[in-house]
């Protein structure tokens, strides 16, 4: 296949960026999208030009690093697929493909297609964990968990923090990400001791990072490569209101 690529090039967050045209030939339909970018970069290097910077790590749909906006869709045209799992058979010979970074104030561009997603890390550090005593590891079956809750917690824990939900949201909201992290631990016995403190701290951290409010369009769920449900946002809101009410009662006393 021969493809026409329009790729966002930007030196750094303080420099203006622009779309640059590239033509790539001999693209195999069985290549992954990132392998196609690798081919382009090899050609650019051989010409003495600056290769396109993009983020990646595992290339197995696990790490969430391969964030690209492809033809106006987070991670491209395939549902429940990360960019590294997208293959070139999703396109046709002669297609023009627009490739851009995530667009969000909280995700500033580092270079080209690479954005700074450490805002997610700071939200996670604010409360997305459980505190445990050191010592020998507890047996896996030591704390019984109901099957339904275990399944729901597992579904929420599938979030890889790629940021597609933020990129797809008209308000650049991180509610789906935060709700997945809060819901995961709220459903498990191990998460109960810090349950109220967790949601208050993570919501505060989310607001501090500059993410917008939930747009209620469900674009986040539609673009999520792991199909995280927006029902988790409803759970997050209940958790937050409950924790806020308890905190206010303590202040009144």
SULPEUR-V428081 format. One record per residue. RES is the residue in one letter. PHI is phi as a letter, one per 20 degrees, with the letter a starting at -180 (999 if undefined). OMEGA is omega in radians with two decimals (* if undefined). D_LAST is the distance of its C-alpha to the last C-alpha in Angstrom with 1 decimal. Layout:
RES_PHI_OMEGA_D_LAST ; RES_PHI_OMEGA_D_LAST
This chain:
X_999_2.99_70.3 ; X_d_-3.05_70.3 ; X_c_3.04_67.0 ; X_d_-3.10_65.9 ; X_d_3.00_62.6 ; X_d_-2.97_60.6 ; X_d_3.09_58.1 ; X_f_3.09_55.5 ; X_d_-3.12_56.4 ; X_b_-3.05_54.1 ; X_f_3.10_54.6 ; X_a_-3.05_50.9 ; X_f_-3.11_47.7 ; X_e_-3.13_49.1 ; X_e_3.07_52.5 ; X_f_3.12_53.5 ; X_d_3.11_54.4 ; X_b_3.07_57.0 ; X_e_3.14_58.5 ; X_c_-3.11_61.6 ; X_e_3.05_64.3 ; X_c_3.04_65.6 ; X_d_3.08_68.2 ; X_c_-3.11_68.2 ; X_d_3.08_71.1 ; X_l_3.09_71.8 ; X_e_3.13_68.3 ; X_e_-3.11_68.3 ; X_f_-3.14_66.4 ; X_e_3.04_65.1 ; X_f_2.95_63.5 ; X_f_3.14_59.7 ; X_f_-3.13_58.4 ; X_f_3.07_57.5 ; X_f_3.08_61.1 ; X_f_3.08_62.4 ; X_f_3.08_60.4 ; X_g_3.14_61.8 ; X_f_3.11_65.3 ; X_f_-3.11_64.7 ; X_f_3.10_63.4 ; X_f_3.11_66.4 ; X_f_-3.14_68.7 ; X_f_3.13_66.8 ; X_f_-3.13_67.1 ; X_f_3.10_70.8 ; X_e_-3.11_71.2 ; X_n_-3.14_69.4 ; X_d_-3.13_66.5 ; X_f_3.11_62.8 ; X_f_3.12_61.4 ; X_f_3.11_58.4 ; X_e_3.05_55.2 ; X_b_-3.04_53.0 ; X_e_3.07_50.4 ; X_a_3.09_51.1 ; X_b_-3.00_50.7 ; X_f_-3.04_51.2 ; X_l_3.12_53.1 ; X_c_3.11_52.1 ; X_m_-3.06_49.2 ; X_d_-2.96_46.6 ; X_e_3.14_45.4 ; X_n_-3.05_44.6 ; X_e_-2.93_46.4 ; X_e_-3.06_49.2 ; X_e_3.08_47.5 ; X_b_3.02_50.0 ; X_e_-3.02_50.2 ; X_d_-3.09_53.6 ; X_l_3.07_55.2 ; X_m_3.13_51.8 ; X_c_3.09_50.2 ; X_f_-3.13_47.8 ; X_m_3.06_49.9 ; X_n_-2.96_52.8 ; X_f_-3.10_54.2 ; X_e_3.10_53.6 ; X_f_3.07_50.5 ; X_l_-3.09_48.3 ; X_c_3.02_50.3 ; X_e_-3.12_49.5 ; X_g_-3.12_52.0 ; X_f_3.11_53.6 ; X_e_3.12_54.2 ; X_f_3.14_55.8 ; X_d_-3.01_59.6 ; X_f_3.03_62.2 ; X_f_3.05_63.6 ; X_f_-3.10_60.8 ; X_c_-3.13_63.0 ; X_d_3.11_66.6 ; X_g_3.13_69.4 ; X_n_-3.14_69.3 ; X_f_2.97_65.6 ; X_d_-3.07_63.7 ; X_d_3.08_60.3 ; X_e_-3.10_57.5 ; X_c_-3.08_55.3 ; X_c_3.05_52.2 ; X_e_3.00_49.0 ; X_g_3.13_45.5 ; X_d_3.11_44.6 ; X_b_3.14_41.0 ; X_g_-3.12_39.5 ; X_f_3.10_37.3 ; X_d_-3.11_40.6 ; X_f_3.13_42.9 ; X_f_3.03_46.6 ; X_e_3.08_47.8 ; X_a_3.10_51.4 ; X_l_-3.08_53.2 ; X_e_-3.10_51.4 ; X_e_3.10_48.9 ; X_d_3.14_45.3 ; X_e_-3.13_42.4 ; X_d_-3.12_39.9 ; X_f_3.03_37.9 ; X_g_3.09_34.9 ; X_f_3.13_34.7 ; X_f_-3.12_34.7 ; X_f_3.07_31.8 ; X_f_3.12_29.7 ; X_f_-3.13_30.7 ; X_f_-3.12_29.9 ; X_f_-3.14_26.4 ; X_r_-3.09_25.5 ; X_e_-3.11_28.6 ; X_b_3.02_29.1 ; X_c_3.09_28.1 ; X_e_-3.12_27.7 ; X_c_3.07_30.0 ; X_f_3.10_31.4 ; X_f_-3.12_34.9 ; X_p_-3.13_37.9 ; X_f_3.12_40.2 ; X_f_3.12_39.5 ; X_f_3.10_38.1 ; X_g_-3.06_40.6 ; X_f_-3.10_40.3 ; X_e_-3.09_40.1 ; X_f_3.14_37.7 ; X_d_-3.12_34.7 ; X_f_3.10_35.8 ; X_c_3.13_35.0 ; X_f_-3.07_35.9 ; X_g_-3.11_38.8 ; X_f_3.13_37.3 ; X_f_3.13_34.2 ; X_f_3.13_36.5 ; X_f_-3.14_38.7 ; X_f_3.11_35.9 ; X_f_3.13_34.4 ; X_f_3.13_38.0 ; X_f_3.12_38.6 ; X_f_-3.11_35.6 ; X_f_-3.13_36.5 ; X_f_3.13_39.9 ; X_g_-3.13_38.6 ; X_d_3.08_40.7 ; X_m_-3.10_38.8 ; X_f_3.13_42.0 ; X_n_3.12_40.4 ; X_g_3.14_42.6 ; X_f_3.11_39.6 ; X_f_-3.10_38.8 ; X_f_-3.08_42.4 ; X_e_-3.07_43.0 ; X_f_3.12_39.9 ; X_f_3.12_40.7 ; X_d_-3.09_37.4 ; X_l_-3.13_37.6 ; X_e_3.09_34.5 ; X_d_-3.05_33.4 ; X_f_-3.12_31.4 ; X_f_3.11_33.9 ; X_f_-3.11_33.9 ; X_f_-3.12_30.2 ; X_f_3.11_29.9 ; X_f_-3.12_32.6 ; X_f_3.12_30.9 ; X_f_-3.10_27.5 ; X_f_-3.13_29.2 ; X_g_-3.07_31.5 ; X_e_3.13_28.8 ; X_f_-3.09_26.4 ; X_e_-3.08_29.2 ; X_d_3.12_30.0 ; X_g_-3.11_28.6 ; X_f_-3.09_28.8 ; X_e_-3.03_26.4 ; X_f_-3.08_23.5 ; X_g_-3.09_21.6 ; X_d_-3.00_21.1 ; X_g_-3.08_21.2 ; X_f_3.13_18.0 ; X_f_-3.09_18.3 ; X_f_-3.05_21.9 ; X_f_3.12_21.8 ; X_f_-3.11_19.4 ; X_f_-3.09_21.6 ; X_f_3.09_24.8 ; X_f_3.10_24.1 ; X_f_3.13_23.1 ; X_f_3.13_26.3 ; X_f_3.14_28.3 ; X_f_-3.12_27.3 ; X_f_-3.12_28.1 ; X_f_3.07_31.5 ; X_n_3.06_32.5 ; X_f_-3.12_33.0 ; X_e_3.12_33.1 ; X_f_3.11_31.3 ; X_f_-3.11_32.7 ; X_e_3.14_35.9 ; X_m_3.11_35.9 ; X_e_-3.12_39.7 ; X_m_3.06_39.5 ; X_f_-3.13_41.9 ; X_f_3.13_39.8 ; X_f_-3.11_40.6 ; X_f_-3.09_44.2 ; X_e_-3.06_44.8 ; X_f_-3.14_42.9 ; X_f_3.13_45.6 ; X_d_3.06_43.5 ; X_l_3.06_42.7 ; X_f_-3.04_38.9 ; X_f_3.08_37.7 ; X_f_3.05_35.5 ; X_f_3.08_33.7 ; X_f_3.10_31.8 ; X_f_3.08_30.4 ; X_f_3.10_29.1 ; X_f_3.12_27.4 ; X_g_3.14_26.0 ; X_f_3.11_24.5 ; X_f_3.12_22.9 ; X_f_-3.10_21.5 ; X_f_-3.13_20.2 ; X_f_3.12_18.5 ; X_f_-3.13_17.0 ; X_f_3.12_15.7 ; X_f_3.14_14.4 ; X_f_3.13_12.6 ; X_f_3.13_10.9 ; X_f_3.13_10.1 ; X_f_3.10_8.8 ; X_f_3.13_6.4 ; X_f_3.12_5.2 ; X_f_-3.12_5.4 ; X_f_-3.13_3.8 ; X_f_*_0.0
